[in-house]
Amino acid sequence: MATRTDDSLNSRPFITTTMCPPTRHVLSRWGIVLAGGEGIRMRPMIGYWLGENRPKQYCAFVGTRSMFQHTITRVRSVLSKDHVVAIIGSGHRKFLNEGAMESPPGLILEQPSNRGTAPGVFLPTAYVLANDPEATVTLLPSDHFVHPEDRFCDYIIHAFELAEKYHDRIILAGAIPDRAETEYGWIDPGRAWTDRKGKLTPGPMQVLRFREKPDVKEARVLLRQGCLWNTMVITVKAKTLWALGRRCLPEMMYKFDAFLMVLHAVRQGRLDPGFEMSALASVYSDLEPADLSRDLLQHVTGDSLVLRMEGVDWCDWGHPQRVTETLASLGRRPLFSPDGLECPWESATLANESNK
């Protein structure tokens, strides 16, 4: 598919691609990098620091590479370039053009508008399915910190193996908590998982329930019970994810099913490529917002397994304090000023939270 650009970013996506159909010699493993968020909680600090509203995934808090670039490099270490898809938000293109990326993805999709995390996942999944119906995908948020990266990538490879073996299951990566965090999602795992033949399987555990942003009292209970933080790093057969979407979000998936049919027709030469853009604009024209965790994951616990990531530090850098604390543990300092607890952005952040 040729490179295409469009100046009307409010109605059509910006697409850059070097993708090619997979051959029988290439494993059907794909990475989807999720970079469509606006980073509302970090916006006051970043605005004070950089003088602009830049989503956090496009910031280099330490060193020279942004969180987005780190995520792309991470997934490129386990997958080929043309099997990496990145989904970005409307207007985010300008943050990608500031310098040549060391490891660009094979496909960059710009959403016509932000309709929540579920459409942000199923749009790139449609492109993967149009190119490779047997694909296994891993979903990687681009605004999370992980260390060490090589060990994290080992878990991603293991998750691919599990998703290919248990093709009707979602495999989640669970981080081991060190505090009773109230702003993360939690996973309550079983102690072992038994497959359909009654065999106990080492490694993955059955998900008993998801718990989103508990209060302090419940978070302390979850911590004592050995529950895990939900990193939202998900590995699954693309067809399985699509089927679960149909089950949990039928109205939304009716639109994406129609869009997938258009993609197939374009790939097969039965439709002009121009129909792709108009079909996507039609999908998003009246698309209701949907959240992947709330509207899908919490309804498919019986289809979900979780991997406990031993020896991996994980953090959602949703507040400046998390950035400074994480880097301090590694003996590093962020590029923004961490001095003082009452920073100029703190009051603005609190105001944002109270107005939600």
C-alpha atoms as one frame of an Amber mdcrd trajectory, in Angstrom:
protein
   0.000   0.000   0.000   1.429   3.371  -0.949   2.196   6.133   1.496  -0.729
   8.529   1.880  -1.171  11.801   3.699  -4.209  13.974   4.244  -4.391  17.501
   5.609  -7.957  17.081   6.848  -6.957  15.372  10.068 -10.341  15.840  11.726
 -12.107  13.645   9.211  -9.491  11.271   7.865  -6.524   9.412   9.327  -2.919
  10.003   8.404  -1.505   6.682   7.254   2.095   5.827   6.566   2.911   2.261
   5.699   5.576  -0.030   4.379   3.529  -3.112   5.190   3.477  -6.087   2.897
   1.457  -9.307   3.117   3.197 -11.951   5.236   4.720 -14.968   3.545   4.513
 -18.529   4.784   8.064 -18.138   6.110   7.107 -15.324   8.498   5.522 -16.007
  11.864   2.090 -14.417  12.140   3.048 -12.271  15.108   2.197  -8.587  15.168
   2.651  -5.697  17.576   0.122  -2.893  18.055   1.548   0.182  19.790  -1.170
   2.240  21.464  -0.325   5.950  21.337  -3.701   7.636  20.927  -4.049   9.081
  24.425  -3.859  12.801  25.202  -2.117  12.514  28.591  -4.581  14.756  30.418
  -3.149  14.151  33.910   0.388  15.069  32.834  -0.651  18.005  30.656  -0.211
  20.798  33.257   3.352  19.737  34.094   4.339  19.175  30.468   2.824  22.506
  29.478   4.855  24.237  32.184   8.006  22.324  31.197   7.819  22.433  27.385
   5.359  25.265  26.799   2.932  23.133  24.766   0.262  20.470  25.191   2.316
  17.449  24.196   0.977  13.981  25.104   3.374  12.272  27.491   4.178   9.398
  25.120   5.994  11.865  22.858   8.152  13.253  25.674  11.718  12.270  26.502
  11.704  12.457  30.306  15.269  11.185  30.441  17.788  10.746  27.644  16.890
  11.622  24.054  14.178   9.142  23.083  10.485   9.591  23.769   8.386   6.938
  25.475   6.808   6.204  22.086  10.219   5.637  20.524  11.233   3.375  23.417
   8.073   1.298  22.902   8.651   0.983  19.152  12.246  -0.108  19.734  11.067
  -2.615  22.336   8.542  -4.283  20.057  10.969  -4.160  17.125  13.359  -6.284
  19.176  10.924  -9.199  18.959   9.095  -8.488  15.687   9.969  -7.399  12.167
   9.310  -3.759  11.219   6.478  -4.542   8.808   4.594  -6.369  11.574   4.416
  -3.330  13.860   1.345  -1.062  13.784   1.110   2.189  15.745  -2.158   3.986
  16.428  -1.808   7.683  17.235  -4.268  10.427  18.098  -5.627  13.124  15.838
  -2.982  15.809  15.432  -0.148  13.685  16.834   1.642  13.487  13.510   3.622
  16.648  14.266   5.296  14.937  17.214   6.566  12.147  14.952   8.146  14.494
  12.431  10.626  16.085  14.827  13.404  13.652  13.984  14.024  10.391  12.237
  12.926   7.431  14.321  15.560   4.813  14.942  13.094   1.962  14.456   9.974
   3.198  12.664   6.933   0.918  12.647   5.585  -0.578   9.465   2.272   1.248
   9.756   1.171   4.434  11.492  -2.561   5.116  11.765  -3.976   8.416  12.940
  -7.453   8.163  14.421 -10.028  10.580  13.015 -10.982  11.325  16.641 -10.563
   9.848  20.101 -13.431   7.495  20.908 -11.805   5.652  23.776  -9.423   2.742
  24.108 -11.655   0.091  22.529 -11.884   1.734  19.075  -8.200   2.589  19.465
  -7.493  -1.153  19.641  -9.939  -2.467  17.049  -8.934  -0.016  14.317  -5.325
  -1.298  14.096  -6.565  -4.862  14.637  -8.703  -4.480  11.503  -5.612  -3.598
   9.482  -3.741  -6.577  10.917  -6.597  -8.962  10.078  -6.857  -7.553   6.550
  -3.201  -8.454   6.001  -2.969 -11.628   8.083  -6.180 -13.393   9.206  -4.185
 -15.848  11.347  -2.265 -13.156  13.217  -1.458 -13.147  16.910  -1.183  -9.605
  18.254   0.359  -8.023  21.317  -1.036  -4.668  22.482   1.560  -2.343  23.993
   0.676   1.002  25.620   3.327   3.562  24.686   3.274   5.601  27.905   4.461
   2.999  30.413   7.905   2.485  31.929   9.403  -1.029  32.058  12.812  -2.189
  33.277  14.756  -4.191  32.328  13.473  -4.157  28.781  15.045  -7.439  27.687
  13.314  -9.365  30.468  10.009  -7.660  29.654  10.429  -8.704  26.012  11.030
 -12.293  27.130   7.574 -12.224  28.708   6.094 -10.870  25.480   7.610 -13.792
  23.557   6.237 -16.209  26.163   2.815 -14.551  25.875   2.901 -15.076  22.097
   3.622 -18.764  22.659   0.729 -19.077  25.105  -1.721 -17.227  22.859  -0.768
 -19.498  19.952  -1.215 -22.600  22.107  -4.436 -21.510  23.807  -5.851 -19.660
  20.822  -9.176 -18.837  22.474  -7.596 -17.064  25.462  -6.425 -13.530  26.183
  -2.981 -13.401  27.821  -2.359 -10.396  30.078   0.934  -9.292  31.599   0.545
  -8.647  35.319   3.016  -6.469  37.230   3.935  -7.317  40.824   2.754  -4.397
  42.999   4.859  -2.744  45.686   2.128  -0.538  47.143  -1.638  -0.223  47.493
  -2.086   1.854  44.336  -5.575   3.311  43.847  -5.177   4.636  40.297  -4.276
   1.353  38.593  -6.391  -1.547  37.506  -5.849  -4.777  39.453  -6.100  -8.445
  38.479  -7.166 -11.085  40.984  -5.513 -14.298  39.729  -6.066 -17.910  40.598
  -3.069 -19.887  41.779  -2.948 -22.168  38.719  -4.777 -22.738  35.478  -6.163
 -26.084  34.339  -6.571 -26.628  30.604  -9.462 -28.485  28.992  -7.740 -31.826
  29.553  -7.477 -31.170  33.272  -3.740 -30.565  33.156  -2.231 -27.917  35.401
  -0.192 -25.450  33.360   2.822 -23.642  34.845   3.114 -19.929  34.328  -0.261
 -18.455  33.409  -3.040 -18.103  35.967  -6.763 -17.849  35.430  -8.153 -14.351
  35.907 -10.795 -14.391  38.625 -11.758 -10.724  38.353 -10.597  -7.275  37.320
 -10.820  -4.368  39.718 -10.490  -0.805  38.404  -9.115   1.935  40.661 -10.093
   0.616  44.106 -10.158   2.804  47.184  -7.253   2.657  49.635  -8.861   0.044
  51.892  -9.586  -2.351  49.037  -6.208  -1.732  47.410  -4.515  -2.825  50.640
  -6.570  -6.021  50.622  -5.681  -6.693  46.983  -1.998  -6.162  47.777  -2.110
  -8.610  50.714  -3.923 -11.203  48.605  -1.160 -11.248  45.991  -3.151  -9.564
  43.229  -1.355  -7.972  40.283  -1.404  -4.634  38.535  -3.039  -4.753  35.134
  -0.485  -3.383  32.660  -2.950  -3.617  29.746  -0.241  -5.446  27.815  -2.404
  -8.014  26.052  -1.456 -10.826  23.689  -4.180 -12.697  21.819  -5.119 -14.192
  18.488  -6.560 -11.338  16.453  -9.608 -13.430  15.511 -10.252 -14.175  19.181
 -10.045 -10.496  20.110 -12.405  -9.649  17.262 -14.917 -12.296  18.401 -14.812
 -11.014  21.978 -15.414  -7.514  20.653 -18.508  -8.748  18.833 -19.744 -10.364
  22.039 -19.197  -7.388  24.316 -19.557  -4.407  21.955 -21.853  -5.568  19.146
 -22.923  -2.114  17.926 -19.353  -0.860  17.681 -18.128  -4.047  16.032 -20.912
  -3.914  13.443 -19.211  -0.763  12.157 -15.719  -2.259  12.302 -16.921  -5.434
  10.557 -18.131  -3.288   7.670 -14.801  -1.437   7.639 -12.872  -4.722   7.614
 -14.889  -5.821   4.568 -13.814  -2.630   2.801 -10.169  -3.278   3.700 -10.401
  -6.808   2.283 -11.980  -5.484  -0.919  -9.254  -2.842  -1.307  -6.507  -5.421
  -0.724  -8.086  -7.709  -3.335  -8.386  -4.908  -5.888 -12.190  -4.960  -5.893
 -12.429  -1.399  -4.527 -10.442   1.737  -5.175  -8.175   2.655  -2.198 -10.086
   5.909  -1.846 -13.015   3.969  -0.378 -10.843   3.070   2.627 -10.690   6.652
   3.851 -14.364   7.378   3.334 -15.332   4.116   5.049 -13.217   4.963   8.093
 -14.679   8.466   8.276 -18.119   6.838   8.241 -17.195   4.506  11.107 -16.084
   7.374  13.326 -18.825   9.817  12.341 -21.214   8.641  15.090 -19.117   6.082
  16.966 -19.951   5.879  20.668 -16.941   5.950  23.028 -15.958   2.620  24.560
 -13.307   1.571  27.060 -11.388  -1.665  26.479 -11.018  -2.469  30.176 -14.483
  -1.513  31.381 -16.516  -2.596  28.355 -14.617  -5.729  27.310 -11.992  -7.122
  29.695 -14.208  -7.043  32.766 -16.757  -9.192  30.910 -14.336 -11.879  29.683
 -12.556 -13.070  32.837 -13.341 -16.665  31.880 -11.422 -16.169  28.641  -8.410
 -14.488  30.255  -5.095 -15.681  31.658  -2.440 -13.594  33.376   1.342 -13.917
  33.414   3.047 -12.727  36.597   6.096 -10.737  35.458   8.847 -11.604  37.912
  11.865  -9.316  37.905  10.248  -6.542  35.848   9.620  -3.051  37.189   6.551
  -1.474  35.606   4.994   1.939  36.114   2.296   3.974  34.411   3.888   7.412
  34.240   0.610   9.238  34.796   1.942  11.768  37.318   5.251  13.681  37.565
   5.949  12.114  40.959   5.876   8.630  39.454   8.461   9.686  36.885  10.816
  11.175  39.474  10.438   8.238  41.893  11.050   5.640  39.192  14.128   7.397
  37.851  15.467   8.009  41.382  15.381   4.259  41.989  17.714   3.919  38.985
  19.957   6.780  40.041  18.683   9.084  37.299  17.062  12.517  37.216  14.310
  13.612  34.829  14.876  16.415  32.360  12.149  18.497  34.024  12.776  20.022
  37.443  11.629  17.709  40.250  12.628  20.120  43.038   9.975  20.960  45.579
   6.705  19.225  46.323   4.562  22.247  45.509   5.487  22.637  41.863   3.617
  25.142  39.685   1.754  22.355  37.921   0.433  20.604  41.049  -2.566  22.873
  41.606  -3.545  22.611  37.948  -3.292  18.814  38.095  -5.504  18.684  41.173
  -8.020  20.971  39.477  -8.111  18.679  36.448  -8.731  15.650  38.661 -11.544
  17.339  40.608 -13.307  18.415  37.397 -13.473  14.891  35.951
